[in-house]
Amino acid sequence: MCVQFVDIQMIDGYIAPNGDWVKEGEYFTYEVSIYKISKNRLEYYGSKYYSFNNPINIKKKAIYKKHIGYTIGKFIDWITAPKDFIIKYNLHKIDPNVGKRKRKSKL
């Protein structure tokens, strides 16, 4: 299961066609993170960033390999995209006010 938490720095980003939140950058940047998933804990092994001139086609955002007693999970996240790609594909800007509850007035 891959969960994406709201980061204050990502508020000025865009929503990519695959559902990721991307920021404007010079290249297409992706982050690959590796975790060891046990019965009672989750261990972060590390991550690595990759940059490309063209977007890559990611077939699976999460790849799991089961071992006896634990599972290794590899997660691929799209981080940045060039401005001309954002304009060409009309990516929608993230609105931080969507989903916020409004207080009722006490009148």
C-alpha positions in Angstrom: 0.0 0.0 0.0 1.4 3.4 -1.0 0.2 6.4 0.9 0.9 9.9 -0.2 0.9 12.5 2.7 0.2 16.2 2.2 3.5 18.2 2.3 3.3 21.9 2.8 6.1 22.4 0.2 4.0 20.5 -2.4 1.0 22.9 -2.3 2.4 24.8 -5.3 2.5 21.7 -7.5 0.4 20.1 -10.2 -1.5 16.9 -10.5 0.1 14.6 -13.1 -1.9 12.3 -15.4 -1.1 9.3 -13.2 -2.2 11.0 -10.0 1.2 12.0 -8.6 1.8 15.5 -7.4 4.6 17.1 -9.4 6.5 20.3 -9.1 7.9 22.4 -11.9 11.5 21.5 -12.7 14.1 21.4 -15.4 13.8 17.7 -16.1 11.5 14.7 -15.4 12.7 13.6 -12.0 11.6 10.3 -10.3 12.4 9.0 -6.8 12.8 5.3 -6.2 12.4 4.3 -2.5 13.1 0.9 -1.0 11.5 -0.4 2.2 11.7 -3.7 4.1 8.2 -4.6 5.3 8.0 -7.1 8.3 5.0 -8.3 10.2 5.3 -5.7 12.9 7.4 -2.9 11.4 8.5 -1.0 8.3 12.2 -0.1 7.6 13.3 2.5 5.2 16.4 1.4 3.2 16.9 4.5 1.2 16.0 6.3 -2.0 17.6 7.4 -5.2 16.6 10.2 -7.7 16.7 9.7 -11.5 16.4 12.5 -14.1 15.3 12.1 -17.7 14.7 14.4 -20.7 11.4 12.6 -21.6 8.7 11.1 -19.3 9.0 7.4 -18.7 6.1 5.0 -18.7 5.8 3.5 -15.2 3.8 0.2 -15.4 3.7 -0.3 -11.6 4.3 2.4 -9.0 4.9 -0.3 -6.3 6.8 -3.5 -6.8 7.0 -6.1 -4.1 9.3 -9.1 -3.7 8.3 -11.6 -0.9 10.9 -13.4 1.2 10.5 -15.7 4.2 9.5 -13.4 7.1 9.6 -10.1 5.2 8.8 -8.3 2.0 10.9 -5.8 0.0 8.9 -2.9 -1.5 10.1 -0.6 -4.2 8.1 2.6 -4.8 8.4 4.9 -7.7 7.2 8.5 -7.4 7.2 11.3 -10.0 8.7 14.4 -8.5 9.2 17.2 -11.2 8.2 17.9 -14.8 9.3 20.7 -17.2 7.1 23.8 -17.6 6.4 23.1 -21.3 5.1 19.6 -20.4 2.8 21.1 -17.8 1.4 23.6 -20.3 1.1 21.1 -23.1 -0.9 18.6 -21.1 -2.8 21.2 -19.2 -2.0 19.8 -15.7 -4.2 21.2 -13.0 -2.7 23.2 -10.2 -3.2 21.8 -6.7 -5.7 23.8 -4.7 -4.9 23.7 -1.0 -8.5 24.8 -0.1 -10.2 21.8 -1.7 -11.7 19.5 1.0 -11.2 22.0 3.9 -14.2 22.2 6.2 -15.8 25.6 6.8 -16.8 26.6 10.3 -20.4 27.3 10.9 -21.1 30.7 12.3 -22.5 30.9 15.8 -25.4 33.2 15.1 
